Amino acid sequence: MAPVAYEVEDEVAIVTIDNPPVNVLSPHVRSGLFGSIERAEGDPRVKAVVIVCAGRTFIAGADIAEFGAPREPPRLWDIQRLIEAGTKPVVAAMHGTALGAGLELALACHWRVARRDAKVGLPEVNIGVMPGGGGTQLLPRLVGAEIALEIATSGKHFSGEYGLASGLLDDLVDGDLRGGAVAFAQRVVAEGRPLRVIADDDVKVRGVDPQLFADFRKRMTKKARGQLAPWKIIDAIEVACNTAFPEGDKFEKASFEECNRSPQKAALTHLFRAEREARRIPGLEAVEPRPIRNAAVVGSGTMGGGIAMNFANAGIPVTLIDVSDEVVSKGMEKVVKNYATSVERGSATQAAMDAAVALINSASNYDAVRDVDIVIEAVFEDMALKKSIFAELDKLAPPHAILASNTSSLDIDEIAGATLRADKVIGTHFFSPANVMKLLENIRGAASAPETVATVMAMGKAINKIPVLAANCNGFIGNRMFQFWNYGWEYLLEEGAAPEQIDRVVLDFGMAMGPVQVRDLSGIDVAVMVRAARAALLPKEERLSPILERLLAMGRDGQKTGAGFYRYEGRVAFPDPIVTELIEQVSAELGIERREIDDDEIVPRMLAPLINEGARILEEGIALRAGDIDVVYCHGYGFPKHLGGPMYWAERFGLDRIVSIMDRLAPRFGPRYRPAALLKTLAGAGDGWAAVKERRAPVLS
């Protein structure tokens, strides 16, 4: 069956693209589309053209298989120029997602209509490239530079209503999209509207104040640190405001090719694929997840309230439960305040807020779980408390209900042991703030049923999270590895690095904050408490640096007390000679000869132990794939997405070099710093992480 169909209805040529599953602009689609538009232009029966798509979506973008390879003709811009040179109005009719090349095709059409629930956007920046089909030149000419900057650099999907309000869309269609688009095209003809060729219309981009771009670049400094594509997008939109379309189009294509050749594009493409692969669980292909129609969250603090917001945002009724009406009321107040902040910032509408809040109920007893499909416990990390809660939930929740714990490190099997339904117990580790962070680390217990696992993985997608499955162990994937990152910089301080040097190098690497400032922000008291519990689990040969405990004993608890590793004036951090003196004293007591630490040594020294533990996690089957670990770290721990994740980074750095670093560290720091057997095997064979998948048994039988 041809991927593009042509028919005429009431003097309107309807060109239908049918290229499942998401109608990407593959070569055969472009060829059929080009031929259909040429045919309509020469068809005497036709007065207007409607481009529409079959299936669940409009054109969802370019064919990613063509990235990095020459495009077969006709190319997208050949079709765009054909439309712009035509004499008959062309209307793009969009539903589902109109993204990337799909939106760029629509921008070349004379008019754009969409279903109200359609999503539009230019997500290329998410895989390290930029629009290459005129997006940075056409979009500002249609909606203005400010909105174009937001759409193109964010990579987000925007609603049909936003598209109409911004001028990106000309009309919204409720009901039959094809019929509505044909009726719109007929009105355009009947009213004799002149053809709108955006490439020829410079009104919106004339006289744009250069300060707009200066201010936007300043805003992007932290968000886009170290990245290439966002800055190229800003440059291209600024060029659109200062040159004619052909020159701007040429600049965009050259910038696109520069991004396309960048290592960042390869890293982000890896992460893009890893996110999708993480949803696929060996052994669960035929398992049907249960629908989640009602949910409950136990604990109405910051985390519990944020978790509840995820369900409400997805249209799922949820009940927030806590120990008293007073406590749960305060929790609801925080939820409402969070929504109100989003409305004030313009990231949500008042109507969306009202609809979401209406879906969140509150209760002060567990009777509220009698008719739910899942209960997520979100109280603080105390095993005895969690077990007592699960025992109560087990008695009251319906037999089919899943009981999930939002624990960040505790034993899921021990929690499940407090119930008579261990097959329906699982971990659902949300990251803070839960209503913002995309990662959902799901933890299967030894008895978790395939249906339970399948349901929480599907639930993650339904509530707009990126789910990753982990097996049960202390700290799971993320926190089990992260301890080595923190210990790494503490050891470097003892050896001669300064706190501000470590933070500067890590910021330059691409992390959002330096690890020392993160420690001050979260509170040194919290770190000391966690370390005290963890110390009992360490091998006897391994020690923890005493610097944190010394700081706490001095009353330096971090930013909240005005002094931690840094001295604070408000939120501004300043290096403090008192801390330098304390660290030097610790080094002397431990017999460590201090030296000058080169900047280039810092990140590999901190990452190598983390990656080594990642290799052990793969060895043990805690994570299914190295890519799953990358997804966890990029979406849960702030690892720079444009570097692909720690495991991806390690392959490019060299697994043999990671082994060499660990060989040097192990004699000083203990058995956990010995190179993992898997890491040594792969490095010795010259293999990468992909070799692991070939010999791993399915996680579920």
C-alpha positions, 0 to 999 in steps of 0.5 A: 500500500502506498504511504501517500494517498491522493483523493479529491473531495468537494474541490479539495485535494486530500493528501493522506500520509500513512507510514506507521507507526508515527508517519516519519518523513521517510524517503518514500513518504517524501516522494509520495508527498512531492508527487501529490502536491505537484499533481494537485497543482496541475489538477483542474478539479482542485482549488485547495490542498489538505495534508493529513495523516492516518493513524494516531499522529501527524508526522512525528519527525524525520526518519532517525535512520537517515541521520548522519547519511545523505538524504535521498531526494526529494528532501524536505526543503524541496517539498517546502519550496514546491508548496511555497511556489504553488498557486493553491492554498495548502492546509496542514491538518495536525493531530497527535504530535507534529514534531521536528520535520513534521512541524517544519513541513506544516510551517511551509504550508499556507495554513495550519489547523489541529485537533485541540489535543495535538502537540507541536514542537521542535525537539531536535535539541533533545538529541543534540541537533537543531532544526534543519528544515527551516524551523529556526527561520520560519518559526520566528517569522510566524510567531516572533523571536521570543516564542520561537526561542522558547519552542526551539531551545526547550525541545518541549511539546506544546499544546494545540491551545498554546499553538493557537494563542501564539499564532503558530496555528490558525484554527483548532478542530473539535471532532473530525479533523479531516472534515474540519480541515476541508471546511477550513480550506473551503473557507480560505478559497471562498473568502479569497484569502491571499496565500501566506508564504511565511518565508517571504514575510519578515514583519515579525522579525524586523527591528527585534531588539538585540537585547532580547537575544543577550537576555535569553543567552544569559538565561540559558547559561546554566541550563545549556552549559557545555552544549552546542545545539541550544546556542546554535539555535539562538544564533540561527534565530538571531540571523533570521531577524537580521537577514533575508530567508535564503541567507538564514536558511543557508546558515541554519543548514550549516549549523545543523551539519555542525551539530550533526557531526558533534559527539554530543549528537551521538551521545544524546541519540544514545540516551534517546534510544536508551530511554525507550529501551529501558521500558522493554523488559525481557520476559514481560513482552506478553504480560498485560499491565493492569490499568491504574484508575485510582491511586493513593499516596501515604505521606503528604510531605513534599515527596508525597504531595509531588507524587500525587501531583503526577497522578492528577496531572495524568488525569488519574484520581488520587488520595493523599493520606496522612496521620491527621486532618491537620497534617494532610491539610498542610500537605494539600496547601503545599500541593496547591501552592506548587500548582499556583507557582506553575500558573504564575510562571506561565507553565500551566493554565489556571484551568489545568490547575483547577482540573488537577487539584479537583482530582486530589482528595485527602484522608486521615485514615487508611480506609481511603485505600479500599478502592484503589489500584495502587498505593504508594508509601512515601514516608521517611526512610525508617524500615520499622515504620514502613513495615507497619504501614504496609501491614495495615495497607495489606489488610485494607487495600483490595486484593488486586492493588499494588503496594509500592514503596518510595524508598531510595535504598531500603530492602523491598523484600523485607518490606514485602515480608510485612504483607501477605501479598509479596507478589504485589509489592514493589519499589517506586523510587521517585526523585525530588521534586517528584512533580518535576524530576522525570526519573522513576526507578522501579525496584522489583523484589524477589517475589514481585509478580510479572504483572506487578512489574509490567503495571508500574512500568506502564504507570511510569509512562502514563504519568509522564515519567521515564521508568527504569527497572532495578533489582533489589539491593541496598541503594538499587542502581542510583544511590548504590553508585552515587556514594562513590561519587561523594567519597571520591571528592572527599578523598581528593580534598584530603590529597590536596584539591580545594573545594572550589576547585572541585566544584569549578571542574565539575561545573565545567564538566556539565553538572548543574552544581558542584558536589561540595555546594550540593553537600552544603545545600542538602545539609552536612548533618543529613550526610553524617547521619546517612554515613553513620548508617552506611559505615556499618556495612563497609568492609573493615579495610575501607574508611570514610573521610572524617572531614564532614564530621569535623565540620559538623562538630564546628557547627558548620552545617552548610548553607542553612547555618551560613557555613559549611565547606563554604562561608555564605552571605545569603546564598552566595558561597565564598571559600573559607580559610578555616576549612582549608586549615581543617582539611590540611589538619585531617591530611596530616593526621592521616599521614597523607602527603598533600600535592597539587591536583591537576584539574584533568584528574578530578572528574575521572577520579570521581567517576571511575569508582562510580562506573566500576560499581555500575559494572558490578550492578550489571554483573549482578543483574541489578540493572538490565543494561548499561543504558539503563544506568545512563538513563538513571544518572542523566534524569535522576542525578544531573549527569550531563545529557550531552555526554550520554551518561556515565557508562557511555562516557566511560566507553569513550574515555576507555574502559582500560583507563577506568581499570587502571584508575581502580588498580591505583585506588584499590590498595588505598581504599579497600576491596570495593575499589578493586576493578569489577570482574566484568569491567576487566573482562570487557577492557581486556577484550576491547569490548563495550557494554553492548557485549553484556547483553548477549550473555545475560539471561532474561530478568523475569521468567 
